[in-house]
Amino acid sequence: MERNVYLRAKIEKVGKILKSLGAEYGTEALRTTLACMLPAVVISWIFELDYAIPFVIGTLNASMTDFPGHRQEKLQAALWSIVCAVLTSLLVGFSLGNSLILILLITTMAFVFTLFNALGSRIGMVGTTSLFLVAFVMGLKPAHVPQFAVCVGAGAAWFYLINILHTSIDPLWELRKAIANGYRTTALLLRVKATGYDMNVPLDRLYHRVAAISIKLADQQETVRHLLLRERRYLKREGTKAYSLWLRAYVLMDLYGMATAIDHDYEQIRERLEPIGALSQIHELVLLVADGMEMASQKRGAHLPEFQRLEEQIQLILAGLQEKQRKQQSEELAMLVGAVGNGRTFLSSMEQLRNRQGDRLMEEFYAHSFDLTGFLPPLSAGVKDLFAHVRSYSPLFMFAVRMLVLFLLGGLLGELLSDMKYTYWILITIIVVARPGYLLTQQRNSERLWGTLGGVFLGLLLIFTFPNTYVLLVLISVLLFAFLLFNKRYYMVSVFFITALVIVALHLHDDTWTDVMQNRVLFTLLGCGLAWLGWFLVPVRNKVNLMPLATQALKAQHTYFETVLAYVESGEKGERYEIRLERKRAFLDLTKFSDAVLQSQREPGKDRPFLRKGDNVYRDLYRLHAMISSLWIQHNQEVYKADPLMHLEVDRTQRIRVFFDSLGEQLR
């Protein structure tokens, strides 16, 4: 019986994951699959396979460079992608006859294309896909290099043509998706935080799980701000279509503040609230709010009958907590007031969505011509910023040097094993596994190895089960879709499907399955070994950045606190964009520091006492951020007007100042 319950729970979890992936990446995965497979079939039928293969490579590479953005940004990425694809194909293709020139060329390209990350994530991915193309050209050894280069460039141009047409037909689809993703990730953050109110769950790793999700949430919020604010006139032209999205984004940022303020110190919360029987109620409340956030990710989720029933459950718990709060004082009262306030913030935000207040918000926004440039993510840097990394020996510069060394070793190893096919898989493995941080490199190594072994098994199973060529072609399309669906979220699963695809495709092309399997496994192992060795040859240590990042995060929290305190003391009401801006800056600086802490803890030769101190500083900074956000919410009278007790002054100002002094002393 227990086993059946366990299996049912696992199946439900997998179903939720697939549903979430379908909503987040399904449209793009399907679009890219069709953009690759349909032209490939037509080209192979009219011409031959030698034209179709580079075309598909160009299309797939271009799909990896597609980030949410406006038409001008996509056109810029298309230009970079096409030019780099054609030049890379020509240079590498014409160098194949001379091993010395080829190795010098690919090592130089590894260094330069890695430095492309200084120009922003979009151009940085163009550099990464260009490195993939280097490996593919070396592996395929095209007989007609100009023809190959033209087909690769045509594939990239084809993808961006489809992409820009999609954006022209439905200009707001990326914004809708980004907002929905933000709601889902906030729901995930709340579910993790709910474990803090469960006495049976240890707190050791809670803050690290919260940090990992917060880093992802920070990226998603930056995407929403970018799409919402970069082209205000463009959004205004969309009229009422954009109003509801504007409101949903506005509410999302408010609910982020609620999610941040939902805890302060879990050890103390457990100690104070468990004896009065409130801990389990707050645990249930947080989970219900997370379910509500999940529903709100849908376009009209707040109007669903299931959502109304969920609100009724939340109201019952809030009534119970308010009854308890009347009998408490001091810290217990403050904690209960905060929990009730957070619950009411959620209900109030959902009421905003139902009342469709987007028109008013948009009109106010345009009427006052608010300067929101501070909310925008930075634009792509220029070439001078790229050279700044070279002059300063930055972590990016050191990682570029590492990639140069790894491509040199990989190229030499490929020459030694030149009598074997597919040595270029060594370089492909290096590209996907090697990361600046040791933790991510090790994680990618493990995922690459296990995904490859599983994919080999699946590929062989498909070959022996379905010997018909046309059936295998259909299965290749399915495997490609699965790879694209999982690629950005679950790397090991994506490797599983792409390995199976490679086994089947190369078996159909010109090889036996035994050659493909042996080469894939052997060169994946060699590539993983080199990627691991690369960290020791040219290490990029996160530990050296901990102190500067901690100091920067503390300064940002102090500015955030002073802005909130000035608002509280002023007694004014209404929107305060400067608070939202400082909250955003404090949150981003906190996620940068937490990411460095997580990465440095897995580095070899680490200084454990120092890293424990860094971990403690991160936890205190996180609690400080939560307390400041809570102070802002608790002084927002719009939330508490329904209950006179909510006007009770719970002044945490002194405690926050003590926290600042303590953190300053730790850093000194």
N, C-alpha and C positions, 0 to 999 in steps of 0.2 A: 504493500500500500504506500509506504513512504517512498519507495523507489518510483512508483507511478507519479506521485506528486512532484518528486524531484525532476523527472523527465518532462512532465508537463510544464514546469516552471522554466526549464531550459529551452523547450520549444517556443514558449511564449517570448522568452528573451530574444531568441534568434529572429522570431517574427517581427519584434519591435525594431531590431537592428536593420533588418531588410527593408522594413517600411520607412525607417528614417533615411536609409541610404537612397532608397528610391525617390523620396521627396527631395533630397539634397542634391543628388548627383544623377538621378535616373534620366532626366531630359538630356543632359549633356552627353552621358554615356551612349544613349541611343542615337543621338545626332551624330556623334563622332563615328560610331560603328557603321551607320549607313553611309556617311561621307567617305569612309575607307572602302567598304566592301562593294558598294554598287559601282563606283567608277572602276574598281579593280577588275570586276567581272567583265565590264564593257571593254576596257582596254585590252584585257587578255584575249577576249573574243575577236576584236577588230585587229589588234596588232599581235603582241606576244607578251609572255610573262616578264621578260626583261624590262619592259616599259612599266608594267603594273607595280612591280616590287618597289622601285624607288619612289613612285607616286604615293604609295601607301605609307612609306617611311616618312616622306615629307608631310603628309597629312597628319599622321600620328604625332610627329615632332611638334608641328604647329599647334595641335590641340593641347599639348602640355604647356604652351606659353600663354594660353588664354586665361586671363584673370578678369574679374568683374571691372567694368569701366565704361566710359563713354566712347562714342564712335571715333573721335580723334585719337584717343589712346589706343584703340584697337588698330587703327590705320598705322600708327607709329610702330606698334609691335609687329604688324604684318610686314612693314618695310624692313625692319631689322631681321625678322625671321627669314624672309625670302633671300635677302642679300647674303646673310651669313650661311644659309643652306647652300646656295649656289657656289659661293667662294670656297667654302670648306670642301665641297665635293670636288671642285676643280683642283685645288691645291693638293689634297690628299691623293686623289685619283692619279694625277700626273707624277706623283712622287713614289708610287708603288714600286717602280722598277729599281730604285736606289734605296737600300736599307738605311744607310747613314743619314741621308737627307730626310727620309721619312720619319726616323726617330727624333731627329732634331726639330722637325716641323710639328709633330704631335705633342712633344713636351712644351714647346713654345705656345701652342694652342691651348694646352691644359692650363698654363699659367694665365694667359690673357682672358680666356673664356671664363675662368673662375673669378677673375677680377670684375667681370661684368656685373656681379652682384652689388658692386658699389653704385650702380646706376639704377637701382630699384629692383623689386622682385620680378617685375615683368621682363625687363631686359636681362636680369640675372638668369631667368629660366631659358631665355634664348641662348645664353652661353652654355647652359647645361645640355640642352638638346643638341647644340652644335657639337659638343663632345660625344654624345651618342652617335651622331652622324659620322664623326671621325672613325669610330669603331666599326660602324656598318660598312663604310666604304672600304676599310681595310679587310673586312671579312668577305664582302661580296666580290671584290676585285673586278670592277666593271670593265668590260672589254672596250666600250665606247664611253669614255669619261664625259665629254660634252653632253651626250644624250642622257646619261645618268643624272648630271647636274641639272639639266633642264627639267627632267621629270620630277626630281626632288623639289625644285622651286615651284613647279606647277602644282604639286600636291599641297605645299604650304599656302600658295595663293588660293587654291580651291577651298581649303578649310576656312580661311578668313573671309572669302566671299560668302560662304554659307553662314558664317558667324555674324557678319555685319548685316546680311539680309534678315537673319533672325532678330537682331537687335532693332532693325528698322521697322519690322512688322509689329514687334511687341517691345517697345522701348523700356518698359518698366519691369521686365521679367526678372532681371538680375537683382533689382532692388527688392522685389517680392521675395525671392529666394533667400537673399541675405538677411532680411528681417525675420523670416520664418526660422532660419538657422539660429539666429540670435535667441529667439524664444526657446527653441529646443535645448540649446546649450545652457541657458539660464536655468531651465528645468532640471537638467543634469546636475548643475552646480548645487541646486537646492536639495536634490536627493542625496548627494554626498554630504552636504552639511547636516542633513537630518540625522545622520549616524552619530553626530556629536551629541544628540539628545537621547541616545540609546546606551544605557549603562552596560550592556553586554558587548559593546564594540570598543576595542582599545583605541586610544587617541594618537598612538605613535605616528601613524602614517597619514592621518586625516589631513593635516595641513599641506602635505606634499600632493595629495590627490586634488585638493582644492586649488593648489598652485598650478598644477598641470592644466586643469580645466579653465582656470582664470586666464592663462596665457592664450589658450584657444579663443576664449570669449573676447579678449582684448583685440585679437586680429579680426574677429567677426564684427565687432563694433566699429573698428576703423573702416572696414569695408562699407558698412551701412552709412557712416558719416560721409565717406568719399562719394558714394553714389547719390546721397541725398542733397549734399551741399555744393559739390564741385560745379554743377551747372544749374544754378537756381532758376535762371530764365527758361531753361529747357523744361524743368519740372513745372514751372508756372504755365507753360503752353499746354501741358497735359490736362490742366484744369482739375475737374472733380476726380479724375482717375488717380491723380497724385495725392489728393487730400487725405484719403483713407490710409495711404501708405505713410504719409507724413505723420498722421496720428499714431499709427502702429509703431513707428520708429520712436516717436516721442514717448509713448508709454513704455516701450522696451527699455529706454534709458532710465526712466523712473523706477522700473522694476529691477533693474540692475542695482540701483541704490538700495532698494529694499532687500535684495538678496545679500548685498554686502553688509548691511547693518543687522542681519538676522542673528549674529552672534558676537560675543566679545571675548569671553574666556570660558571655554567649555569645562575646564576642571572646576571652576567656581560655580558655573551654572548647574552642573550636576550636583555639587555639594549642597547648594542652596535650595534647588527646586525639587529634588527627589523626595525629601522628607514631607513636603506639603502636597505631593501628588500631582504636581503640574508638569513634570518633565515629560511624561508619556503623552500628555495632551498637546504640548508644543511639538513633540516629534510627529504626531499625527497631523497637526496643523501644517507643518512645513511640507510633509508629503502631499497633502491635499493641494497646497498652493503650487507645488511642482507639477502635479497632474493638471491643474488649471493652466499653467504656463504651456504645457504640452498641447492642450486643446486650443489655446490662444494662438498657437503657431499657424493654425488653419485660418483661412480668410474670414469666415464668420463663425469661428469657434466659440466666441463668447455668447452666441445666440442659440447654441445647441441645447436641447432639453437636458442632456447629461451634465452640461456645464451648470445649469440652474440647480440641479440636484446637488452638485458639488458645492455650490455657493451656500446652499442651505446647511450642509454639513459644517462648512467653515463658520457660519454664523452661530451654530450650536456650540462649537468649541470655544469661540470668542466669548460667548455668554458665560460659559463655565470658567474661563480664565478671569473674566472681569469679576465674577463672584469671589474667586479666590483673592484677587488683588485687593478687594475691600478690607480683607482681614490681615494684610501684610504691611510692612514698612521697610524702610531702608533699602538694601540691595535687592531683596526679594521683590519688593514693589517695583523697583526700577526695571528689573528683568521682565516682569510680567507686563508692565506698561509697554516696553519695547516690543515684546511678542505680539501683543494685541494691536499695537500701532502698525507693525509690519503686515499683519493680516488685513487690517483695514485699508492700508495702502494698496494692497493687491485688489481688494473689492472695489475700491474707488477707481483704480485704473481700468478695471474691466467695465465699469459703468461708463467711463469715458469712451471706450470702444463702442459700446452699444448705442450711446447717444450721438455718435458720429460728429464729434466736435472738431473734426479736421478742418472744416471751412473756416471756423473762427481762428484757429491756430495759424493757418496759412495766411489769412488776411492780416492778422496781427504781425506776423513775421515780415511780410512784405511792406506793410504800412510803416513800420518803424525802421526798416532797412538795417536790421541788426548786423553788426560785423561779427561773423562767426568764422573768420579765417583761422582762428586759433584751434577750432575743432577739426580742421581738415588735416588728414595725414600729409606728410611732406611730399612734394612732387619728386619725380625722378631727379637724381643728382646729375651734374654735368661731368664732363671728362676731367675737369680740374679736381673734382672730388675723388675720382679714380686715382689720380696721381698722388693725392694726399695720403691715400692708404699705403702707397709704395714708399713715400718719404717717412711715414711714421711707424713703419713696420707693424701695422695694425694686425689684429687677429685674422682679418680677411686676407691680408697680404701673406701671412704665415701659412694660411690654409692653401693659398694659391701656390706657394712654394712646395707644399706637401704634394699637391696634385701633380706638379711638374715632376717631382721625384718619383711618384708612383707610376706616372705614364712612361717615364724613362725605364723603370724596372719592368713594367708590364710589356713595353715594346721589346726590350731585350729578351725577356722570357719567351715572348711570341716568336722571335727570330730563332731561338734555340730549339723551339718545338715546331718549326715551320713545316715539317713533314706531316703534321696533324692539321685537320680542319678545325675551324671555329676557335682559334686562339684569341680572336677578338673578344670573346666572352670574358676574358680576363679584364679587359679595359671596361667593358660594360658593368661588370660586377664592382670594379673600383668606383665608377661614377655613382652608382646607386647606394653603395655601402659607406664609402668614406665620408665622414662628417667632421666639422671642426672639433666637436666635443667627443670625448672618449665614450661617454654613456650612449650617445646616439649611434656611434660607430659600432659598438658592441651589440646594441639592440638590432641594428640593421643586419649585422653579420648573422645573428641567430635566426632572424626572420627569413633572410635570404636562403640560408642552408635548409631549414625545415620546409620552406615553401618550394624550393627546388626539388627536394626528395619526394614530396607529395605530388608535385606536378608531373614528375617523371612517371610515377605510378599511374596517375590519371591518364596521361598521354598514351602510355602503352595499353591501358585498358580500353581506351577508345579505338586504337588502331586494330586491336584483335577482335573487338566486339562489332565494329562497323567497318568492314573492309571496302565498302562501296565509296568511291571517290566523291560523289555528289553529296552523300550523307556527311562525310567528313568535312566538306566545304561549309555546309550549314553549321556543323559543330564548331568550326573555326570562328564563325561569326558570333556564336553564343559565347565562346570562350573570350573573344575580344571584348564583348559587351561586359562580361563579368569582370575582366581585368580593369576596364575603365571605371566600373562602378565602385570597386573596392580600392582603387589605386591611391586615392587621397586620404583614406581613413584607415584601412587595414592593409598594411604593406605585405605582410606574410601571405594573406589570402590572395592578393593581386599577383604575387610571384607564383603562387600555386597555379593560377589560371594561365598566366603568360607562359610558364614553362610547358604546360600541357599543350598550349597553342603552338609553341615552337616545335615541340616533338612531332605533332601531327603535320604541321605545315612543311617542315623539312623532309619528313617521310614521304609526303606527296611529291615534293619537288624533285629530289635526285638522290636520296640517301636511304640506307637501311636504318631501322630504328635503333640497332645496337650502336652504330657510330654516333648517332645523335645523342643517345643517352650517356654514353661514356664521356664524350666531349663536354656535354653540358655539366655533368657532375664534377669532372676533373677540373675544368677551368673556373667553375664557380668556387670550388675549394681554394684554388690558387689565388683568385681575385680577392676572396674574403681574407686569406692570410696576409696578402700585401696591404689591404686596407687597414687591418689591425696593426701591422708593423709600421705603417706610415705615421701613426700617432706618436710612436716612440722616436722615429727618425726626425720628424718636425712637429713637436707637440704644440698644441694651442691650449694653454692652461686657463681655465675659468677662474681659478683661485686668485690670480693676480688682480682680477677685476672686482672682487667682492667688496673691498673697502670703498673704492670710488662709487660703485653702484649703490651701496648701502647709504653712503653720505648723501648722494643725489636723491634717493628715495625718501630719506628723513627730511630733507629740505622741502621736497614736494608735499609731504604730509603736513609740514608746519604751515606752508602757504595755504593749503586747503583748510586747515583748522582756523587760521586767522580770518579767512574769507567767510567761513560758516559762522564764526563767533561775531563778526561785525554784523552779519545779517540777523542773528538772534538778538543782539543788543539793540539793533535799530527799531525793532518792533514792526517793521514794514511787512506788507504782504505782496504777493504777486511773484511772477517769474523772475529768477535771478540767474541769468546765463553765466555770470562769472563764477558762480558756485559749481555749475555743471562743468565748466571748463577746467577749473582747478581739480575737481574730482577725477576728470578724465586724465589729466596729467599725473596726478598722484597714483592712479591705478596703473597706468602704463609704466611708470618708474618702478612701482612695486613688482609688476610682473617681470621686468627685466632683471631685477635683483633676485627674485625667486628662481628664475630660470638658471641664473649663474650658480645659485646654491645647489640646485638639483644636479646640474652638470658636474660641478666640482666634487661632489660627494662620491662619484664613481671613478674619479681619476686615480691612476696608480701613484703610489708614493705620496698619498695625501696626508696632510697634517691634521689628524683627527681632533685634537683639542681646538684648533683654530676653526675647523669646519663645524664643530658643535656650537661654537660661539656664533658663527655665521647663521646657523640654523635657528638658534635662539633669537637672534636679531630679526630674522625674517618673521618668525612667529609673532614677536612683539609688534613689528611694523604692521603685520596683517591685522592684529587685534586693534591697534591704534587706528587704522583706516576704518575698521568696522565701528569703533566708538565714535569717530567724527561723523560718519554717515548717520549713525543712530541719533546723535545730537541734533543734526539737521532735521531729520524726520520727526523727532519728538517735539520740536518747536514749530512744526508746521501745523497750525491750528485747524487747517482744513480737514486734516485726518481725524482729529480728536473732538470735533465739535459736538458729536452725538452723545458724549458722556462728560459730565462735569469733572469727574475724577481725572480725565485725560489732561486737564489743565494743571494738574499737580506738577510743580516745578521739580524736576529731577535733574539737578545740575551736576553734570559729570566733568565740568570744565577743569576743576582742580585735579581730578584723577588723570585727565588727559595730559595736563601739564607735567605731572609727576612721571608719566610714561615717557614724555619727551626728554625730561632730565635723565631718566634711567637709560634710555637709548643713547643719548649723547655721551654719557659716561662709558657705556660699553664700547662705543666707537673710538673714544679717546684712549 
